[in-house]
Amino acid sequence: MGFDMMTVGITAVYVLILQPFALLQILPFRRFLTRVQKRYILIFWCLLIVLEVGLVTAIVSLDVFPSRQIAYWRLGYLVWIPQFVLAFCFTRRFWAGHIFIAAFRILFSGIIYTVTRAILLTLCPDRLLPSLYFEQILLYGALSLLLFPLLVRFFTDTFRHFEVASTRRYWRIITLIPVLLAVESLYLSLIDSQEKVFELLLPRLMLLIVIFLLMAALRSGQSEVYRELQVFEKEHELQQQLVSTAHYVKLSEASRQRMAVLYEKKRQHIDHLLELVRHRDREGTLTYIEALGAQFSRTKLPQYCKNTLINAALTVYFARAKELSIPVTATIDLPEELFCSSDLSIVLSNLVENALIASQKQPPSARHIVVMTMCQNGVINLLVKNRFDKAVEFDEEDLPVTHVRGHGLGMKSLARFRDKYGATVFCQQKEGWFTTYIQIPLPASS
């Protein structure tokens, strides 16, 4: 067995060159992974590279193939499988997406393979391809790296809203197209001999055009879906505001009716107080006045801050918390006029609503919501936290993620708010509390 350091070195280069395309199986889904999952994937991925280098080196050194070029070529059909399985295990719910990406990898690999052979035969017409296997590995790697950024961006954008904007049926159908093309590409690879390289070059280039057209068509269709999704999210926010306003109006009307009842009985209250005074019942008078004060307090709506929109939103959700017997601690210091009142009211509504939903999953004795805001040194500081004992997943932007269909729009709203106003968002789960902290810089004019 011709086992030497040169073989190890060439194999190491060969395995590393295959990694960019292998990474296409996991990078488009990285935003759906937790930090712990990313760490495990990195460890396992590095171990796989080491194992593959050792295994491929051993197989190539056994000289079981007619040439080393053929050995590396045929082993290339197998080396990608471990990384594919690893990525699949961590993002199993995207199985259709993984098949979709794998098909594109096969297509581009076949095209690059034929192009590299054609280039080498053009530059070195007097040499046989088996003697150029190392040059072919390097050229294959260079072309792969050129395509890698384009493909990463394409697949990342394609699967950015996978769970929300796509259906299983859609992906089952659309995945068949590149898969069938990949099967045809693999068949062509079997007859890609030195004599037929230039005959296959034109079909491969035409296939490349077809692939790019397919990618463009997919992106166009996806863009329309994403635009519709954005419209849906905007409509959801508007509906949320309308519902909040309707509830606030309802609460205001109930308050007005209670006040009207008190007003109708004002004569009775005055007469009763005068009667108590005439009898010099000081204690009874004070007790009755306190009872009237309590009635007035229950009648009027609480004012949490001077800003009308935000106060209305908080009033509705805090009233809901009271109905659910969830204690709320609120300290809201916001000016009456605020440059982001409308958007901030939506964000606060979403955060408090999420806190209400999370609190209902807690035991009654472990429920509490805290909302605090303060304007200081040209910055609005906002804190919303609630008791929550279960584990929370975070994406690469450190925002919580959910895999429940129909949920997660609140975090998207928060992300848009952050980007629009240059805010800083920090989410954390610690010691049984889930906390969202936001810093919003005030405009210079403010």
C-alpha positions in Angstrom: 0.0 0.0 0.0 1.6 3.3 -1.2 0.7 5.3 1.9 2.8 8.5 2.1 2.5 12.1 3.3 1.9 13.4 -0.2 -1.2 11.2 -0.5 -2.4 12.5 2.9 -1.8 16.0 1.8 -3.6 15.7 -1.5 -6.5 13.9 0.2 -6.7 16.6 2.9 -6.8 19.3 0.1 -9.4 17.2 -1.7 -11.7 16.8 1.4 -11.4 20.5 2.3 -12.2 21.5 -1.2 -15.5 19.6 -1.0 -16.5 21.4 2.2 -18.0 24.6 0.7 -20.6 22.6 -1.2 -21.1 20.4 1.8 -21.8 23.5 3.9 -24.6 24.4 1.6 -26.6 21.7 3.5 -26.5 23.5 6.8 -25.7 27.2 6.3 -29.2 28.1 4.8 -30.8 26.8 7.9 -28.4 28.3 10.5 -31.0 30.8 11.7 -33.2 28.0 12.8 -30.4 26.5 15.0 -29.7 27.2 18.6 -26.2 28.1 19.9 -25.8 24.6 21.4 -26.8 23.0 18.1 -24.3 25.1 16.2 -21.6 24.1 18.6 -22.3 20.4 18.2 -22.5 20.7 14.5 -19.1 22.4 14.4 -17.5 19.7 16.5 -19.1 16.8 14.6 -18.2 18.5 11.3 -14.5 18.8 12.2 -14.5 15.1 13.3 -16.0 14.0 10.0 -13.3 15.9 8.1 -10.6 14.2 10.0 -12.2 10.8 9.6 -12.8 11.3 5.9 -9.2 12.4 5.3 -8.0 9.2 7.0 -10.5 6.9 5.2 -10.1 8.4 1.7 -6.3 8.3 2.1 -6.5 4.6 3.1 -8.7 3.7 0.2 -6.7 5.7 -2.4 -3.5 4.1 -1.1 -4.9 0.6 -1.6 -4.8 1.2 -5.4 -8.1 -0.6 -5.9 -9.0 1.9 -8.7 -7.3 2.1 -12.1 -6.0 5.6 -11.3 -6.0 8.0 -8.4 -8.0 10.4 -10.5 -10.8 7.8 -10.8 -10.4 7.0 -7.1 -11.0 10.6 -6.0 -13.8 11.0 -8.6 -15.7 8.0 -7.4 -15.1 8.6 -3.7 -16.5 12.1 -4.3 -20.0 10.5 -4.7 -19.7 9.1 -1.2 -17.7 11.7 0.8 -20.6 14.2 0.9 -23.0 11.7 2.5 -21.8 12.1 6.2 -22.2 15.9 6.2 -25.6 15.5 4.5 -26.7 13.1 7.2 -25.3 15.4 10.0 -27.2 18.4 8.6 -30.3 16.4 8.1 -30.3 15.2 11.8 -30.2 18.7 13.1 -32.7 20.2 10.7 -34.9 17.2 10.0 -38.1 19.3 9.4 -36.4 20.8 6.3 -36.0 17.4 4.7 -37.4 18.6 1.3 -35.0 21.5 1.4 -32.1 19.2 2.0 -33.0 17.1 -1.0 -33.5 20.3 -3.0 -30.0 21.6 -2.1 -28.4 18.2 -2.7 -29.8 18.1 -6.2 -28.4 21.5 -7.0 -25.0 20.4 -5.5 -25.0 17.4 -7.9 -25.8 19.6 -10.8 -23.2 22.1 -10.2 -20.6 19.5 -9.3 -21.2 17.7 -12.6 -20.9 20.9 -14.5 -17.7 22.0 -12.7 -16.2 18.5 -13.2 -16.7 18.6 -17.0 -15.5 22.3 -17.2 -12.3 21.6 -15.3 -11.5 18.6 -17.5 -12.1 20.6 -20.6 -9.9 23.5 -19.3 -7.1 21.1 -18.4 -7.2 19.3 -21.7 -7.2 22.6 -23.5 -4.1 23.8 -21.6 -2.3 20.4 -21.6 -3.5 18.6 -24.8 -0.6 16.1 -24.7 -1.2 14.8 -21.2 -3.7 12.2 -20.0 -6.3 13.2 -17.4 -5.2 10.7 -14.8 -1.9 12.5 -14.6 -3.7 15.8 -14.0 -5.8 14.7 -11.0 -4.2 17.1 -8.5 -4.6 20.1 -10.9 -8.2 19.1 -11.4 -8.8 19.0 -7.7 -7.4 22.5 -7.3 -9.3 23.9 -10.3 -12.5 22.2 -9.1 -12.0 23.8 -5.7 -11.4 27.3 -7.2 -14.6 27.1 -9.3 -16.6 25.8 -6.3 -15.4 28.7 -4.2 -16.5 31.1 -6.9 -20.0 29.7 -6.9 -20.2 29.2 -3.2 -21.3 32.8 -2.1 -23.9 32.9 -4.9 -25.4 29.5 -3.8 -25.3 30.3 -0.1 -27.2 33.6 -0.7 -29.7 31.9 -3.0 -30.5 29.0 -0.6 -30.5 31.3 2.4 -33.0 33.6 0.8 -35.0 30.7 -0.5 -35.5 29.2 2.9 -35.6 32.4 4.9 -39.4 32.1 5.5 -39.6 28.4 4.8 -41.9 27.5 7.6 -44.3 30.4 7.1 -44.3 31.0 3.3 -44.0 27.5 2.0 -46.1 24.4 2.0 -45.0 20.8 2.0 -46.8 20.1 -1.2 -45.0 23.0 -2.9 -41.6 21.7 -1.9 -42.4 18.1 -2.8 -43.3 19.2 -6.3 -40.5 21.8 -6.9 -37.8 19.5 -5.5 -38.5 17.0 -8.3 -37.2 19.4 -10.9 -33.6 19.7 -9.8 -33.6 16.0 -8.6 -34.6 14.8 -12.1 -31.9 17.1 -13.6 -29.4 15.7 -11.1 -30.2 12.2 -12.1 -29.5 13.1 -15.8 -26.3 14.8 -14.8 -25.1 11.8 -12.9 -25.8 9.6 -15.9 -23.8 12.0 -18.1 -20.9 11.8 -15.6 -20.6 8.1 -16.2 -19.7 8.6 -19.8 -17.6 11.7 -19.2 -14.4 10.1 -20.6 -11.4 12.0 -21.9 -12.6 11.5 -25.5 -16.1 12.8 -24.8 -15.2 15.8 -22.6 -15.6 18.4 -25.3 -18.8 16.7 -26.6 -20.3 17.0 -23.2 -19.1 20.6 -22.6 -21.9 22.3 -24.6 -24.7 20.2 -23.0 -23.2 21.0 -19.6 -23.1 24.7 -20.3 -26.7 24.6 -21.6 -27.7 22.8 -18.4 -26.0 25.6 -16.5 -28.2 28.1 -18.2 -31.2 26.0 -17.4 -30.2 25.9 -13.7 -29.7 29.6 -13.5 -33.1 30.2 -15.1 -34.7 27.8 -12.7 -33.0 29.6 -9.8 -34.2 33.0 -11.1 -37.8 31.6 -11.5 -37.7 30.3 -7.9 -36.4 33.6 -6.5 -39.0 35.5 -8.4 -41.8 33.3 -7.1 -40.4 33.4 -3.6 -40.1 37.2 -3.7 -43.8 37.4 -4.5 -44.6 35.1 -1.6 -42.4 37.2 0.7 -44.1 40.4 -0.4 -47.5 38.8 0.3 -46.1 37.7 3.7 -45.0 41.2 4.5 -48.5 42.5 3.6 -50.0 39.8 5.8 -47.8 40.8 8.7 -48.7 44.5 8.2 -52.3 43.6 8.1 -51.9 41.6 11.3 -50.3 44.6 13.0 -53.1 46.8 11.8 -55.7 44.3 12.9 -54.0 44.1 16.3 -54.2 47.9 16.6 -57.8 47.9 15.6 -58.7 45.1 18.1 -56.7 46.9 20.8 -58.5 50.2 20.0 -61.9 48.4 20.0 -61.2 46.9 23.4 -60.0 50.2 24.8 -63.2 51.9 23.5 -65.2 49.1 25.2 -63.4 49.6 28.4 -63.9 53.4 28.1 -67.6 52.9 27.5 -67.9 50.6 30.5 -66.0 53.2 32.6 -68.4 55.9 31.4 -71.4 53.8 32.3 -70.1 53.2 35.8 -69.5 56.9 36.1 -73.0 57.7 34.9 -74.4 55.4 37.6 -72.4 57.2 40.2 -73.5 60.6 38.9 -77.2 59.5 39.0 -76.8 58.6 42.6 -74.9 61.7 43.6 -77.9 63.2 45.4 -78.2 60.0 47.5 -74.5 60.1 48.3 -74.7 63.8 49.3 -77.8 63.3 51.4 -76.2 60.3 53.2 -73.0 62.3 53.9 -75.0 65.2 55.3 -76.9 62.8 57.5 -73.7 61.4 58.8 -72.3 64.9 59.4 -75.5 65.9 61.3 -75.1 63.0 63.6 -71.4 63.9 64.0 -70.5 60.4 62.9 -66.9 61.2 62.0 -65.8 57.6 61.6 -68.8 56.7 59.4 -68.3 59.8 57.3 -64.6 59.0 56.6 -65.5 55.3 55.8 -68.2 56.4 53.4 -65.9 58.9 51.7 -63.2 56.2 51.3 -65.8 53.8 49.9 -66.8 56.5 47.4 -63.2 57.1 46.5 -62.7 53.4 45.9 -65.8 53.4 43.6 -64.4 56.3 41.6 -61.0 54.5 41.3 -62.7 51.4 39.9 -64.8 53.5 37.6 -62.0 55.5 35.8 -59.6 53.8 33.5 -56.0 53.7 34.8 -53.5 55.9 33.0 -50.1 54.2 32.7 -48.4 56.9 30.6 -49.1 60.2 28.9 -48.8 58.7 25.4 -52.3 58.0 24.2 -51.6 55.1 21.8 -49.3 53.2 24.2 -51.5 53.9 27.2 -54.5 52.4 25.3 -52.5 49.3 24.3 -51.2 48.7 27.8 -54.6 49.3 29.3 -56.1 46.5 27.2 -53.4 44.0 27.9 -53.1 44.8 31.6 -56.9 44.4 31.9 -56.5 41.0 30.3 -53.8 40.1 32.8 -56.1 41.2 35.6 -58.8 38.8 34.3 -56.2 36.0 34.3 -55.1 36.8 37.8 -51.5 37.5 36.6 -49.8 40.2 38.7 -48.4 43.1 36.7 -45.8 45.6 37.8 -45.7 48.6 35.5 -43.6 51.8 35.6 -44.1 53.7 32.4 -42.4 57.0 31.8 -43.0 58.1 28.2 -43.7 61.5 26.8 -47.0 62.4 25.3 -45.5 63.0 21.9 -43.2 60.3 20.7 -41.7 59.8 17.2 -42.3 56.0 17.2 -45.6 55.9 19.1 -47.5 53.7 16.6 -44.8 51.2 16.1 -43.8 51.1 19.7 -47.4 50.5 20.8 -47.4 47.4 18.5 -44.1 46.1 19.8 -45.2 46.6 23.4 -48.5 44.9 22.7 -46.7 41.9 21.2 -44.3 41.7 24.1 -47.0 41.9 26.7 -49.2 39.5 24.8 -46.3 37.0 24.6 -45.8 37.5 28.3 -49.4 36.7 28.9 -49.3 33.6 26.8 -46.1 32.4 28.6 -47.5 33.2 32.0 -50.5 31.0 31.4 -48.1 28.1 31.0 -46.7 28.8 34.5 -48.2 27.6 37.8 -50.5 30.3 39.3 -48.0 31.0 42.0 -45.2 31.6 39.5 -46.8 34.2 37.3 -45.6 37.8 37.1 -45.2 40.4 34.4 -43.0 43.5 34.7 -43.1 46.4 32.2 -40.8 49.4 32.7 -39.8 52.3 30.5 -37.7 55.3 31.0 -36.4 58.1 28.9 -32.8 59.0 29.9 -29.8 60.6 28.1 -31.4 60.6 24.7 -32.5 57.0 24.9 -35.7 55.2 25.5 -35.1 52.2 27.8 -37.8 49.5 27.7 -37.9 46.4 29.7 -40.6 43.6 29.6 -40.0 40.4 31.5 -42.2 37.6 32.7 -41.7 34.4 34.7 -41.0 31.4 32.5 -39.2 28.2 33.5 -39.1 26.3 30.2 -36.2 26.5 27.7 -36.3 29.1 25.0 -34.6 28.8 21.6 -32.8 31.8 20.2 -31.8 32.4 16.5 -28.6 33.9 15.3 -29.9 37.4 16.1 -30.5 36.3 19.7 -34.3 36.6 19.2 -36.5 33.8 20.5 -37.9 31.4 17.8 -41.0 29.3 17.8 -41.9 26.4 15.6 -45.6 26.7 16.2 -47.5 27.5 13.1 -49.1 31.0 13.2 -46.8 32.2 16.0 -43.6 34.3 15.8 -45.0 37.4 14.1 -44.3 39.4 17.2 -40.6 38.8 17.0 -40.6 39.7 13.3 -42.3 42.9 14.3 -39.7 43.5 16.9 -36.9 42.8 14.4 -38.4 45.3 11.9 -38.8 47.9 14.7 -35.1 47.4 15.6 -34.0 47.9 12.0 -36.2 50.8 11.4 -35.3 52.9 14.4 -31.7 51.6 15.0 -32.8 50.1 18.3 -30.8 47.6 20.4 -32.6 44.5 21.4 -31.5 42.0 24.0 -33.4 38.9 25.0 -32.4 36.6 27.8 -33.8 33.8 29.9 -32.2 33.6 33.3 -33.2 32.3 36.7 -36.8 31.6 35.7 -37.4 35.0 34.0 -37.6 35.8 30.3 -36.5 39.3 29.7 -36.6 41.6 26.6 -34.7 44.8 26.9 -34.8 47.5 24.2 -32.9 50.7 23.8 -34.3 53.2 21.3 -32.1 56.3 20.5 -34.1 59.5 20.4 -33.8 61.7 17.3 -31.5 64.7 17.7 -34.5 67.0 17.3 -36.1 65.4 20.4 
